[in-house]
Amino acid sequence: MPELPEVEGVVESLRPFVIDQTIVAVHVSDQVRKSHIEGKQAIIKGATPEDFQNAMVGYRITSLIRRSKYMFFDLMNEKGAAVLVGHLGMTGAWFPVHSLDEITETKFRNHVHVVFELSGGYLLVYSDIRRFGEMRLLNDISDHPPLLQMAPEPFAEEGLPHYLEMAQRTKYVNKPIKEFIMDGHVISGCGNIYATEALFRMRIHPSRKVGRISTARKIALYEAIVAVLRESIDRGGSSISDYRNVNGGAGSMQHFLQMYGKKTCPTCGTATKQKVIGGRTSTYCPTCQK
């Protein structure tokens, strides 16, 4: 699943194509329409595909930002402001193209589910192989309360105090540290890849309880998370599995990962182990991480 650095790369790459563009038409795939008829609501959330299409036409995209793992398209029309909130799910990808034929990878070209025709002539195409991504049109983010519960950005000044305060709460004290730092109410945007890397850098076992880690070491871990997230942003994210940047571009962070997906520890040569923590597979070194 794309994490904070991957979403940041998508947002930065999309901005030149979408800012100040007006949406002149929207097309939704038959698969998404069928899912709504069956009550599953794939991709388009909180509205029928027809209502979504009609509501989006005429909006001008005024800005595009990332918040945690979400994309926020700020919109404006004669009636006022709105926001389109998007999430890539596991296999979502965006393509600003003039024709669907420009999407070179067949697996993405065959799974196009939403197409926005823009006033400048581009098609803003959303493809999603597994259809776990989301789009939600809101008048304001307060219309979808879970968005208000996200932790501060890890790079923000308030991020560290918030993280330390959450670490003292009874509900988290006995949680494994890996599960804690992947919780979006604690740190925004830190998923399995970068949690694994930060814990290895700090030589902390992923199942160690939050309450058994000193404040100084918690702070150092937070700083390691921020560092690895920044490194990944600089390298365009990790292109693992079906993740792609805009127009199929790939990042390079996967070549610099030290523990995620590794069979042996790069430090001591010990065979790594895996354990499911918080529903995610955690890879760690049984020798280096305690």
Backbone hydrogen bonds, N-H to C=O, Kabsch-Sander energy under -0.5 kcal/mol:
donor,donor_aa,acceptor,acceptor_aa,energy
4,L,189,G,-1.8
7,V,3,E,-2.3
8,E,4,L,-2.6
9,G,5,P,-2.1
10,V,6,E,-1.9
11,V,7,V,-2.6
12,E,8,E,-2.5
13,S,9,G,-2.0
14,L,10,V,-2.1
15,R,11,V,-1.8
17,F,14,L,-1.7
18,V,14,L,-1.3
18,V,15,R,-0.8
19,I,15,R,-2.2
20,D,61,I,-3.4
21,Q,18,V,-2.1
23,I,59,Y,-3.0
24,V,22,T,-0.6
24,V,117,E,-3.0
25,A,117,E,-1.1
27,H,115,V,-2.5
29,S,113,H,-2.4
33,R,29,S,-2.0
34,K,30,D,-2.8
35,S,31,Q,-2.0
36,H,32,V,-1.7
37,I,33,R,-1.9
38,E,34,K,-1.9
39,G,36,H,-1.3
40,K,35,S,-3.4
41,Q,35,S,-0.8
43,I,133,G,-0.7
44,I,42,A,-2.8
45,K,43,I,-0.6
45,K,135,M,-2.8
52,F,48,T,-2.6
53,Q,49,P,-2.6
54,N,50,E,-2.4
55,A,51,D,-2.4
56,M,52,F,-2.1
57,V,53,Q,-1.4
58,G,23,I,-3.3
59,Y,56,M,-1.8
60,R,76,M,-2.8
61,I,21,Q,-2.9
62,T,60,R,-0.8
62,T,74,D,-2.6
63,S,74,D,-1.1
65,I,72,F,-2.0
67,R,70,Y,-2.3
70,Y,67,R,-2.5
71,M,86,G,-2.9
72,F,65,I,-3.0
73,F,71,M,-0.6
73,F,84,L,-3.0
74,D,63,S,-2.4
74,D,72,F,-0.8
75,L,82,A,-3.0
76,M,60,R,-1.5
77,N,80,G,-2.0
80,G,77,N,-1.3
82,A,75,L,-1.7
83,V,138,L,-2.9
84,L,73,F,-2.6
85,V,83,V,-0.7
85,V,136,R,-2.8
86,G,71,M,-3.0
86,G,84,L,-0.5
87,H,134,E,-2.3
88,L,69,K,-0.5
92,G,88,L,-2.2
93,A,127,S,-2.3
95,F,125,V,-2.4
97,V,95,F,-0.9
97,V,123,L,-2.4
102,E,99,S,-2.0
103,I,100,L,-1.7
104,T,102,E,-1.0
106,T,104,T,-0.6
108,F,105,E,-0.9
109,R,105,E,-2.3
110,N,106,T,-2.5
111,H,108,F,-1.2
112,V,109,R,-0.6
113,H,126,Y,-2.6
114,V,126,Y,-1.7
115,V,27,H,-2.5
116,F,124,L,-2.6
117,E,25,A,-2.9
117,E,115,V,-0.6
118,L,116,F,-0.6
118,L,122,Y,-2.7
119,S,22,T,-1.9
121,G,118,L,-2.0
123,L,97,V,-3.8
124,L,116,F,-3.1
124,L,122,Y,-0.5
125,V,95,F,-2.5
125,V,123,L,-0.8
126,Y,114,V,-3.2
127,S,93,A,-2.8
127,S,125,V,-0.6
128,D,111,H,-2.4
129,I,91,T,-0.9
134,E,87,H,-2.2
135,M,43,I,-2.8
136,R,85,V,-2.0
138,L,83,V,-2.9
138,L,136,R,-0.5
143,D,140,D,-2.3
144,H,141,I,-1.9
147,L,144,H,-2.3
148,L,145,P,-1.7
149,Q,145,P,-0.6
149,Q,146,P,-0.9
150,M,147,L,-0.8
151,A,184,G,-2.8
156,A,153,E,-1.5
159,G,156,A,-1.6
160,L,156,A,-0.5
162,H,158,E,-1.8
163,Y,159,G,-2.2
164,L,160,L,-2.5
165,E,161,P,-2.2
166,M,162,H,-2.4
167,A,163,Y,-1.7
168,Q,164,L,-0.6
168,Q,165,E,-1.0
169,R,166,M,-1.3
172,Y,169,R,-1.6
173,V,169,R,-1.5
174,N,170,T,-0.6
175,K,172,Y,-2.0
177,I,208,R,-2.9
178,K,206,P,-2.2
180,F,176,P,-2.1
181,I,177,I,-2.4
182,M,178,K,-1.1
183,D,180,F,-1.2
184,G,182,M,-0.5
186,V,183,D,-2.1
187,I,183,D,-2.3
188,S,152,P,-1.1
190,C,187,I,-0.6
191,G,189,G,-0.9
195,A,191,G,-2.2
196,T,192,N,-2.1
197,E,193,I,-1.8
198,A,194,Y,-2.2
199,L,195,A,-2.3
200,F,196,T,-1.8
201,R,197,E,-2.3
202,M,198,A,-1.7
203,R,200,F,-1.0
204,I,199,L,-2.6
208,R,205,H,-1.7
210,V,175,K,-2.3
211,G,173,V,-2.8
212,R,209,K,-1.7
213,I,210,V,-1.5
218,K,214,S,-2.3
219,I,215,T,-2.5
220,A,216,A,-2.1
221,L,217,R,-2.3
222,Y,218,K,-2.4
223,E,219,I,-2.3
224,A,220,A,-1.8
225,I,221,L,-2.3
226,V,222,Y,-2.4
227,A,223,E,-2.2
228,V,224,A,-2.5
229,L,225,I,-2.3
230,R,226,V,-2.3
231,E,227,A,-2.4
232,S,228,V,-2.1
233,I,229,L,-2.2
234,D,230,R,-2.4
235,R,231,E,-1.2
236,G,233,I,-1.5
237,G,232,S,-3.3
239,S,237,G,-0.6
240,I,238,S,-1.4
243,Y,240,I,-1.7
245,N,249,G,-3.9
247,N,94,W,-1.9
248,G,245,N,-1.5
249,G,246,V,-1.4
252,S,235,R,-2.5
253,M,237,G,-2.4
255,H,252,S,-2.0
256,F,253,M,-2.2
257,L,253,M,-0.6
262,K,259,M,-2.4
265,C,270,T,-2.9
269,G,265,C,-1.7
272,T,263,K,-2.5
273,K,284,Y,-2.8
275,K,282,S,-2.0
277,I,275,K,-0.6
277,I,280,R,-3.0
280,R,277,I,-1.7
282,S,275,K,-3.2
283,T,281,T,-0.5
284,Y,273,K,-2.3
289,Q,285,C,-2.1
290,K,203,R,-1.7
290,K,288,C,-0.6
